Amino acid sequence: MEKWDLYTKDRVKTGRSHTRGEELPEGLFHLVVHIWLKNPEGRYLISQRSADRPTFPLMWETTGGSVLLSEDSLEGALREVREELGIDLPPKEGKLLFSRVRDWVDGKRFGDILDVWEFPFEGEADLTAAEGEVCDTRWADVTEIGRMLESGEMVGTLGYILERKP
């Protein structure tokens, strides 16, 4: 059972927790991280979701997920990369690119505060760590990611990466 801290839209912890799968209380938010691993050539390591994932099966994405109870954003980012890709990143190399409150997106309640991280990385993932979450990885530049977003191969809420300079 996954539990999250609840925050106000101004990122103030409320002292309340939430269990994944339950309806989020109106006006409260949980913390979510996206982590972009970027190599020196400016390409990003993206991953393909496993076929049995309940949402977006076989679509490409960046690593991410909900920050767990008592974790901070950086701790959640490091854990997600370790769990999904089998990669241990040095915390000091992470850069918080931006944060965004996402209450409603395309008519669906997200109810989250999204922190987007970038880490330098060269290497490959260890998919044995993913336990059914990730079935493949590959390196892609912003142009390829844009094409994948346009064709529907990549999770559409990641389009913000196109706003970044390569």
C-alpha positions in Angstrom: 0.0 0.0 0.0 1.6 3.2 -1.2 1.1 6.3 1.0 1.8 9.9 0.1 2.1 13.2 2.0 -0.6 15.7 1.2 0.2 19.3 0.4 -1.6 22.6 -0.2 -1.3 24.1 -3.7 1.5 26.3 -2.2 3.5 23.2 -1.3 2.8 23.3 2.4 2.7 19.9 4.0 -0.7 19.4 5.7 0.4 16.6 8.1 -2.2 14.4 6.4 -1.4 11.3 4.3 -3.1 9.7 1.4 -3.3 6.1 0.2 -2.8 5.5 -3.6 -6.0 4.6 -5.3 -8.3 6.5 -3.1 -9.8 9.8 -4.2 -7.7 12.8 -3.4 -9.4 15.4 -1.2 -10.3 18.5 -3.2 -7.8 21.3 -2.9 -5.0 19.0 -1.7 -2.1 17.6 -3.7 0.6 14.9 -3.7 4.2 15.3 -4.9 5.2 13.7 -8.2 8.6 13.6 -9.9 9.8 13.2 -13.5 13.4 12.5 -14.0 15.2 13.1 -17.3 18.6 11.4 -17.7 20.7 13.3 -20.2 23.9 12.3 -21.9 26.7 14.6 -23.1 25.2 14.5 -26.7 22.0 16.0 -25.4 20.0 12.7 -25.7 17.6 11.5 -23.0 17.2 8.0 -21.7 13.5 7.2 -22.2 11.7 4.0 -21.2 8.9 2.0 -22.6 6.1 0.9 -20.2 5.4 -2.8 -19.9 2.4 -4.2 -21.7 0.6 -5.1 -18.4 0.8 -1.5 -17.0 -2.7 -0.3 -16.1 -2.2 3.1 -17.8 -0.3 3.9 -21.0 0.8 0.3 -21.8 3.8 0.1 -24.2 4.0 3.9 -24.4 7.4 5.7 -24.0 8.0 8.0 -21.1 10.6 9.4 -18.8 11.2 7.9 -15.4 8.8 9.2 -12.8 6.3 8.5 -10.1 4.8 9.6 -6.8 7.0 10.7 -3.9 6.3 8.4 -0.9 5.3 9.4 2.6 8.2 11.2 4.4 10.4 11.4 1.3 11.4 14.7 -0.2 11.4 15.4 -4.0 15.0 14.4 -4.5 14.7 11.2 -2.5 11.7 10.3 -4.5 13.5 11.0 -7.8 16.5 8.9 -6.8 14.3 6.0 -5.7 12.2 6.0 -8.9 15.3 5.8 -11.1 16.7 3.0 -8.9 13.4 1.1 -9.0 12.6 1.5 -12.7 16.0 1.6 -14.3 18.4 0.0 -11.7 20.5 3.1 -11.7 22.0 4.8 -8.6 22.5 8.5 -9.3 24.6 10.9 -7.3 22.2 13.2 -5.5 24.4 16.3 -5.9 24.3 16.0 -9.7 20.5 16.5 -9.9 19.1 19.8 -11.1 15.5 20.7 -10.4 14.3 22.2 -13.7 10.9 23.4 -12.6 7.8 22.7 -10.4 4.2 22.9 -11.6 0.9 22.4 -9.9 -1.4 20.2 -11.9 -4.9 20.2 -10.5 -6.9 19.3 -13.6 -5.4 18.2 -17.0 -7.6 17.6 -20.0 -10.6 17.1 -17.8 -8.9 14.6 -15.4 -7.9 15.4 -11.8 -4.2 15.0 -11.4 -4.0 16.7 -8.0 -0.3 16.8 -8.0 2.7 19.0 -7.7 5.1 18.0 -10.4 8.9 18.4 -9.9 10.9 17.8 -13.0 14.6 16.8 -12.5 17.5 16.4 -14.8 20.6 14.3 -14.1 23.7 13.8 -16.3 24.0 10.1 -17.2 26.0 7.9 -19.5 25.3 4.2 -19.5 22.5 1.8 -19.7 19.6 0.7 -17.6 19.3 -2.6 -15.7 15.7 -3.7 -16.7 15.8 -6.6 -14.2 15.2 -3.9 -11.5 12.0 -2.7 -13.1 9.8 -5.7 -12.0 7.3 -5.4 -14.8 7.2 -1.6 -15.0 9.6 -1.1 -17.9 10.2 -3.4 -20.9 12.7 -1.3 -22.9 14.9 1.8 -22.9 16.5 3.9 -25.6 18.2 7.2 -26.1 16.3 10.0 -27.9 16.9 13.6 -28.7 14.3 16.4 -28.4 13.4 16.0 -32.1 12.8 12.3 -31.8 10.8 12.9 -28.6 8.7 15.5 -30.4 7.9 13.0 -33.2 7.0 10.4 -30.6 4.7 12.8 -28.8 3.0 13.7 -32.1 2.5 10.1 -33.2 1.1 9.1 -29.8 4.0 6.7 -29.0 5.0 8.8 -25.9 2.8 9.8 -22.9 1.3 13.2 -24.0 1.8 15.0 -20.6 5.6 15.0 -21.2 5.3 17.6 -24.0 6.8 20.2 -21.7 10.3 18.8 -22.6 9.9 20.4 -26.0 9.9 23.8 -24.4 13.5 23.2 -23.2 16.5 24.0 -25.3 18.5 20.9 -26.3 
